Amino acid sequence: MVSHNNVLPNVHLHKWWQRYVRVDFSKNIKRKQRRLLREKRRKQNGPTPIEKLHPVVHCPTQRYNYKTRLGKGFTLDEIKAVKLTPNAARSIGIIVDKRRKNRCEESLKENAERLQKYLNSLVMIPLKKDKPKNGIGGIPADATKEVIEQNKERKQLRSIFKKGSSVKPFYETIETSKIDQSSSAYKTLRRAKLAERRKNRQQQRKDIKRKSKDN
């Protein structure tokens, strides 16, 4: 019995525990699928840098300001010093930080040189084949295919690819003046759905009538 003013024991452990058991037999298969997907993405992206470009900054406080480390992103003045825009810089693997400011000319000059060195070693694969453009650290406009293939093999490059689709669209375009304005597209679709829904019922009724006639 229960002592004092407590609840009477009413244990109900008759639950179907098999319903809540979860097994994971496809762990090895999923691991293989993830590996194949990583290889596929690696081939599609081509040669790209391992990490994005960060600026070199000094640590805060007098105790550690003699040390340098990688900062959050380049300032707008540093991006402007190498004749870039923030959006263009982000598209080629350069991180931009709007909040950071240059407190001295030395840091501005140091990071501008860092950016210029990166741009000089940068090779951009053209979006359209046989049409390379002069640009920020890009290949010359008269470069041949052989030169482009050689540049692909260089380490730490930023490559931009765009897949050209040769698949034709499954729809056709027409002028709005040729469309019959008297008919309603909504009503047409609604009638087609209702006809498809009633199709099975009508077929069942026909089968019942045919069986009754045969009997």
N, C-alpha and C positions, 0 to 999 in steps of 0.2 A: 504493500500500500504506500500511498504518498503521504509524506509528513507535511503538516502545515497547509497553508492555502496555495498549493501548487497544482499544475495541470496534471490530469491523469495521463499516464503513458499510453500513447496511441501511435506506435511506430508502424508506418505503412511503406515498407521497402519492397513492394511487389511491382516494381517497374520493369519494363521490357528493356533491359540494358543493351541488348544487341542492336537496337535502333540507333543508339548514340555512339557506336564504335566506328571510328574512321581509320581507314588503312591507306597507305601510300606505297603501292607496289610499282608506281611509274617514276620513282625518283631517279633512277639511272637513265631512263629514256628522256626525261625532261632535262637532265644535265647535258646529255648529248645534243638535244635540240637547242639549248642555249649556246652551246659551243659553236654549232653550225651557224646559228644566227649571228654570232659575233664575227665569225669569219666572213659571212656574206656582207655585213655592214662594213667591215674593214676593206673589202675589195671595192665596194661601191664608193666609199669616201676617198680612196686613193691615198697617196702620201700626204699626211697632215702632221702638224706638230703634236708632240705628246701633251704639252700644256700650252695655255695661252700666255702671251707676253705681259709681264708685270714690271712696274718701275722699281728702281732702287731708291730706298728711302733710309733716313737715319732714325734710330730708335729715340723715343722721347726721354726726357729728363737728362740732367747733366751727368748722371752716373753712367748712362748707356749711350749717350749721343755720339760716341766715337764708333759705334758699331753700325753696320748697315744690314738691311734685310729687304725682302721683296714687299712692296706696298700693295694697296688695294687696286689702284688703277692710275693711269696717266691723267694729268690735269688737262684742261682745255687749252692752256697756253702751250704745253708741251706738244699736244696734237697739232696745234696751229703752227708751231715752229717748223714742222716737217711738211707743211702744206697739206694737211689732211683735215677731214671733217670727222666728227665723232661717229656718225653712222658708218662712214667708209672704214674707219679704224676698227670698229667692232666687227665688220664683215670679213676682215682678214686676220682675226685672231688677236687683236689688241684690246685690252680692257681699259675702259674709260671711267674715271671717277669724277663726277661734277663737284663733289664736296671738297676734295683736296685742293690746297693752294700751295703755290711756290713761295717760300719765305725768303729765298735768296737766288741769285743768278747762277750759283754753282750747281744747285740741284736741277734747275731748268736746263742748263747746258748739258749736264751729265745724262739726263734722261732723253733729251733731244738727240744726242749722239747715239744712245742706245736704240732709239727708234729708227734712226737713219741706218744704223748697222743692220737692223732686222729687215728693213725695206730693201737694202741692197742685196741681201741674200734671199729675198723672197721671190718666188717664181709663181705666177698665176697662170693656171691652165685656162685658155679662152673658153667661153661658153659655147661659141660656134667654132667648129673645126675650120681650119685654113683661114681664120680671120682673127689672128692675135692682135691685140691693141697695145699701144704704148700707155703705160700707166704707172702707178706707184710700185716701183720695184718690179715691173712686169717685163716680159720678153719683148724684143723689138717687133715692129709690125711686119718686117720682111723675113721673119724667122721661118725656117722650113720645118717639116714634120720631124725630121731627124733631130733637130735641135730641141724640139719640144719633148721628144721621147727621152733624150739625154737628161733634160732638166727634171724629168719625173723621178729619175733614180737618185737625185740628190737628197740628202737627209734634211729633215725638219723643214719641209716645204708646206706652203698653204695652197691646196688645190681646190678649185671650185668646179664642180661638174654639174651639168644639167642634162638629164636624159631627154633625148628627142623622141617623142612618141610617133610612130608611123601608123597607129591604129586609127581608122576612120571613125567618125562619130556615127552612132546608130540612128540618129535623127536627121531630119532635113529642115531647113529654115525656109519660111515663106514670108511674103510681105503682108503687113497687117491689112492692107487694102483688099486683099484677096480672101480674107476670112469672112465667113458668113456671120454677120452680127445679129441676125434674127434668132439663131439657135443659141442655147445655153450649154456651155461646157459642163457645168455642174449637173444639169438634168440628164445629159447624155451619159455621163459616168454613173449616175445613180440608177438609170434604167438598165445599163449593162450589168451592174452588180445585182440588181433584183432579178434579171433574167437568168443569170448564172446561179443564183440561189434557188430559183424556182425550177430549174432544169431537172434536178433529181426528183423533186416531188411529182412533176409531170410524167417523168419516166416511170415512176412507181405506179401511178394511176393507170397508165397505159398497160403495164404488165398485169395489173389486177383485172382490168377489163378483158384482156386477151385470155387469161386463165378461166375467167367465168364463162366466156363464150365457148371455149374448148370443152368445158364440163357440160 
